[in-house]
């Protein structure tokens, strides 16, 4: 067990969740609070614009959650338990057909 690798993964995980907290507090919540007023007024153009404004922070949230869970956390647990096979997911995004996608995803 490499202590340096464990500490690195912990800091990486904490950084991901600090960035996640920042995105939620500074971007997602203000956009959502602004959108509530548009829903009350039934201003459909503003609702659509709020949805588009929410797209970028939501995409970053999904990416951070994916990275922190499937890369940082699982590699931390693999190092902690000394699990030798570190391939938790393959390059499913390069799949040419549905069968190859399912083999690489699972």
N, C-alpha and C positions, 0 to 999 in steps of 0.2 A: 504494500500500500504506500503510495507516494503522497506524503502530507502536503507538499507544495501544490500538487494537482488538485487535491481536495480544497485547499484554501482558495485557489484560483477559481474553481467552479462555484464555490460559495459566493465569492465577490462578484462573479459574473451573474449569478442568479439574483443577488441583491441589486445589482445595477439594472438588470432587466425589469425588476419589479419597481424600482424607483422611477425608471423611465415610464413604466406603465402607469404609475400613480400620477406622474406629471401630465401625461396625455389625458388622463381622465379628468383631473382637476382643472387644468388650464385650457383644454380644448373641447372635450366631449360634454362636460356638464354645462358650460355656458351656451353652447350651441343648442343643447336639449332644452334648457330653460327658456331660451329665446323662441324655440319652436312651439312651446306650449301656448304662448300668446297667439301665434299664427293659427294654431288649431282651434283656439277659442273663437277667433275672428273668422274662421273658415276661409282664410286667404290662401288659396291653393297654389298660387305662384310662389309665395313665400315659404310654404310647406315644402315645395319641390326644391327651392334654393337651400333650405335648411338641410334637407336630405343630402343634397350634393356637397354641402359644406361638411357634413358628418362623414362623408366617404373616405377622405384621406386619414383622419384620426382613427377611424374604425379599421382601415386596412393596416395601419401601423400596429394597432392593438392586436389584431389577429397574428401578425408576423412575430411580434414580441412574445405572445403567449406560445406560439408554436416553437420558437427558438428556445425559450426558457424551459419548456416542458420536455421536448424531444431531444434537445441537444445538451443543454446545461444540466438539468436535473437527472436525466437518465445516465449521462456520463459521470456525474457525481456518485450516483448509486452504484454504477458499475465499478468505479474506482474503490468505493467503500467496501463492496462485497468481493472485490478482486475477480469480477466477471470477465472472462477472456474475450468473448465475442462482443465487440462494441458496435456491431452494425445493427442499429435499431430500425433504420429505414433505408431503403434504396432510393435511387433517383427516379421516383415514380412520375415526376413531371416530364421526363423524356420518353415516356411509354408511347409506343407506336400503335397499339391497339388495346382493347379493353382487357383481354386476357393477360397481357404483359403488365398492364397497370395493376391488376389485382395481385399478381405474383410479387411485384415490387412493393406495393403498399402494405401488404400483410407480411 
